Amino acid sequence: MNNNTLKDLFNKVFYSGNPMFLYIGINVILFVLTAIGSLAFKNVDLLAYVGIPSSITLLPNRFYSIVTYMFFNVEFLNFLFNMLWLFWFGSIFMNFLKTKQFHFVYLGGGLIAALFYIVTNAILPTLGLATSGGYLIGSASVVLAIVVASATLVPNYAIKMIIFGEIKIMYIALVFVALDVIALIKIDLASVVAHLAAALFGFIFIKQLQSGNDWSKLFDKKPTLKVVKNTNPVKNTSNPIKKSPMGSVPQVEIDAILDKISSSGYDQLSALEKEKLFKASNN
């Protein structure tokens, strides 16, 4: 790998403006650093210091873990497939929505998963159930949030698979969630609850967005209001146009385009419809 390739990858991750590449890049860098650190400190479980502990008593000293846990991964194959899922469904997400909405679902899904993991581990002993004694680590929760959000937005969007042909992403997402639950249910109940909470967060975010409530706007800077006296007021007789919450394209047109994608697929959109959708996702 020459210097130009490394430079291109660096620019892709940090300067492309695409949050999907940013998060994949951060995960890859931290995975490599963790692998190197594990070789240097063979008798130390480094991930235990960045994962969310199942023991509530350890949490005050590792409060930062509610953020760090989602950027570190344990096993290579698990890490690889998480990044592939993030790339596939992250690409679909970014085809229709904005950068800040991706950030909100990714980070919000991770924080919601952390909260539910902590609460579940606090409740389990009161129900006579033991905690895993381990810690929550990995990008699975945030990937689930992105996967479910994308499948909720365009459920009939189809992906071509070598063996099965075209499959709608709503079915792919359901299988992904089911496999995740099956893999964890007998190992760590709190992790199952955390992952399902992240998936539910992605689902609710899109449903709210389709209803006109963009949660990602919660952190938008409010403009400073300045009162200016108008000495020559002009009466506006024009009819106001209702704007879409996703841009300057009217909401009714956005809804019609999304309905068409759901029923026929993205490829069936006309050039004008694609242009309107692109404009809405970038305003």
Secondary structure by P-SEA (a helix, b strand, c coil): ccaaaaaaaaaaccccccaaaaaaaaaaaaaaaaaaaaaacccccccccccccccccccccccccccccccccccaaaaaaaaaaaaaaaaaaaacccaaaaaaaaaaaaaaaaaaaaaaaaacccccccccccccccaaaaaaaaaaaaaaacccbbbbbcccccccaaaaaaaaaaaaaaacccccaaaaaaaaaaaaaaaaaaaaaaaccccccccccccbbbbbbbcbbbbbcbbbbbbbccccccaaaaaaaaaaaaccccccccaaaaaaaaaaacc
